[in-house]
Amino acid sequence: MEELIKTKIEGLYIRKATREDVPLILKFIKELADYEKMLDQVVATEEIIEDSIFNRNKAEVIFAVYNGEEVGFALYFYNFSTFLGKPGIYLEDLYVREEMRGKGIGKTLLAYLAKIAIEEGCGRFEWWCLDWNKPSIDFYLKLGAIPMDEWTVYRMCDEKLVDLAKSF
């Protein structure tokens, strides 16, 4: 098991995921997708997660461990700001099990990632939030996060992604 990193909350630790955690990572991804009413969109498998995170190092995962049990997770990766000339951390997913919310666990996960961002010389720490998720939006605003409402997110996937690649 990975080293447990003590937090300011009694009984709460952070730990980095290991290859042995792949089933747990997928379980948390599915719990988050279910909460977001998007479970039918999860196509990730344990094999895909293991390859992407632990073989190809495309993302990192940390867990919130409360009284010996994993109760939340964050999946993140590094991006780069050309304007700042510095890397940034992009938080893909943050999830705390419903019964554990309101105890400071989500804030602790974010604070730990902010600490990593500072230590790594990152210029930004960013994430997206679904428009309907008012509890999360209120939480992020309370922390001082700024919504980037002047930007529109664009996505290309499936056949359109393949078609564009073929046009090269």
Phi, psi and omega per residue, in radians:
M1 nan 2.529 3.131
E2 -1.198 2.819 3.086
E3 -1.081 2.401 3.057
L4 -1.585 2.286 -3.130
I5 -1.792 2.055 -3.089
K6 -1.163 2.499 3.074
T7 -2.034 3.139 3.131
K8 -1.375 -0.173 -3.130
I9 -1.672 2.199 -3.137
E10 -0.968 2.209 3.099
G11 1.471 -0.049 -3.099
L12 -1.864 2.259 3.108
Y13 -2.279 2.773 3.014
I14 -1.957 2.469 3.009
R15 -2.468 2.571 3.095
K16 -1.401 2.480 3.136
A17 -1.214 2.622 3.028
T18 -2.083 2.979 3.127
R19 -0.946 -0.598 -3.134
E20 -1.177 -0.263 -3.115
D21 -1.516 0.006 -3.067
V22 -0.900 -0.828 3.113
P23 -1.051 -0.652 3.131
L24 -1.201 -0.689 3.093
I25 -1.032 -0.839 3.140
L26 -1.108 -0.659 3.099
K27 -1.058 -0.789 3.114
F28 -1.146 -0.690 3.092
I29 -1.021 -0.769 -3.129
K30 -1.200 -0.650 3.082
E31 -1.099 -0.762 3.103
L32 -1.093 -0.804 -3.136
A33 -1.072 -0.673 3.099
D34 -1.113 -0.771 3.092
Y35 -1.034 -0.689 -3.124
E36 -1.488 0.107 -3.141
K37 1.038 0.682 -3.096
M38 -2.296 0.346 -3.078
L39 -0.994 -0.596 -3.132
D40 -1.162 -0.225 -3.125
Q41 -1.630 -0.106 -3.130
V42 -1.356 2.038 3.068
V43 -2.012 -0.057 3.118
A44 -1.070 2.524 3.059
T45 -2.165 2.945 3.077
E46 -1.034 -0.678 -3.132
E47 -1.123 -0.766 3.133
I48 -1.119 -0.782 -3.137
I49 -1.107 -0.799 3.132
E50 -1.052 -0.770 -3.137
D51 -1.145 -0.831 -3.064
S52 -1.181 -0.751 -3.041
I53 -1.549 -0.772 -2.992
F54 -1.767 -0.422 3.088
N55 -1.633 -0.794 -3.057
R56 -1.729 -0.109 3.086
N57 0.942 0.775 -3.115
K58 -1.514 -0.243 3.138
A59 -2.742 2.917 3.081
E60 -2.270 2.694 -3.117
V61 -2.318 2.412 2.977
I62 -2.168 2.662 3.104
F63 -2.045 2.570 2.911
A64 -1.638 2.149 -3.117
V65 -1.996 2.009 -3.098
Y66 -2.008 2.101 -3.097
N67 0.854 0.754 3.048
G68 1.497 0.004 -3.103
E69 -2.123 2.369 3.070
E70 -1.236 2.147 -3.058
V71 -2.140 -0.069 3.131
G72 -2.898 2.899 3.118
F73 -2.644 2.826 3.015
A74 -2.405 2.341 3.075
L75 -2.045 2.219 -3.050
Y76 -2.511 2.906 3.052
F77 -2.661 2.956 -3.133
Y78 -1.636 2.424 2.993
N79 -2.101 -2.910 -3.106
F80 -2.545 2.355 3.065
S81 -1.762 2.011 3.100
T82 -1.187 -0.614 -3.133
F83 -1.140 -0.706 3.129
L84 -1.482 -0.406 -3.054
G85 1.217 0.470 -3.075
K86 -2.379 2.732 3.012
P87 -1.268 2.892 3.032
G88 -2.436 2.922 3.029
I89 -1.855 2.274 3.042
Y90 -1.915 2.107 3.113
L91 -1.554 1.904 3.141
E92 -1.341 -0.806 -3.104
D93 -2.498 2.426 2.996
L94 -2.340 2.234 -3.112
Y95 -2.592 2.326 3.014
V96 -2.188 2.291 -3.139
R97 -0.972 2.463 -3.003
E98 -0.890 -0.779 -3.084
E99 -1.196 -0.205 -3.127
M100 -1.814 -0.030 -3.114
R101 -1.248 2.666 3.135
G102 1.513 0.099 -3.136
K103 -1.830 0.044 -3.134
G104 1.586 0.135 -3.074
I105 -1.241 -0.786 3.113
G106 -1.078 -0.775 3.116
K107 -1.080 -0.681 3.133
T108 -1.142 -0.725 3.082
L109 -1.066 -0.784 3.124
L110 -1.126 -0.715 3.137
A111 -1.114 -0.685 3.107
Y112 -1.123 -0.736 3.107
L113 -1.174 -0.636 3.065
A114 -1.091 -0.688 3.099
K115 -1.087 -0.774 3.092
I116 -1.058 -0.764 -3.131
A117 -1.030 -0.773 3.134
I118 -1.132 -0.834 -3.124
E119 -1.074 -0.573 -3.108
E120 -1.558 0.042 3.128
G121 1.251 0.506 -3.139
C122 -1.339 2.579 3.121
G123 -1.654 -0.261 -3.084
R124 -2.584 2.742 3.004
F125 -2.378 1.992 -2.987
E126 -2.286 2.758 3.042
W127 -2.830 2.940 3.042
W128 -1.898 2.766 3.059
C129 -2.486 2.397 3.112
L130 -1.110 2.434 -3.087
D131 -1.002 -0.557 -3.077
W132 -1.443 -0.168 -3.018
N133 -1.486 1.211 -3.068
K134 -1.029 -0.707 3.115
P135 -1.031 -0.720 3.125
S136 -1.225 -0.730 3.123
I137 -1.035 -0.821 3.130
D138 -1.058 -0.712 3.116
F139 -1.078 -0.831 -3.119
Y140 -1.136 -0.718 3.117
L141 -1.102 -0.704 3.128
K142 -1.079 -0.560 3.112
L143 -1.331 -0.255 -3.122
G144 1.803 0.130 3.087
A145 -1.191 2.575 -3.103
I146 -1.954 2.136 3.094
P147 -1.210 2.401 -3.120
M148 -1.697 1.092 -3.006
D149 -1.301 -0.098 3.068
E150 -1.528 0.009 3.134
W151 -1.921 2.564 3.022
T152 -2.016 2.287 3.129
V153 -1.424 2.320 3.054
Y154 -2.015 2.545 -3.131
R155 -2.396 2.477 3.043
M156 -2.300 2.260 3.141
C157 -2.677 3.114 3.087
D158 0.918 -2.318 -3.031
E159 -1.111 -0.640 -3.118
K160 -1.133 -0.657 3.090
L161 -1.136 -0.794 3.123
V162 -1.097 -0.761 -3.140
D163 -1.064 -0.758 3.135
L164 -1.127 -0.758 3.116
A165 -1.052 -0.698 3.134
K166 -1.152 -0.434 -3.108
S167 -1.276 -0.156 3.139
F168 -1.332 nan nan
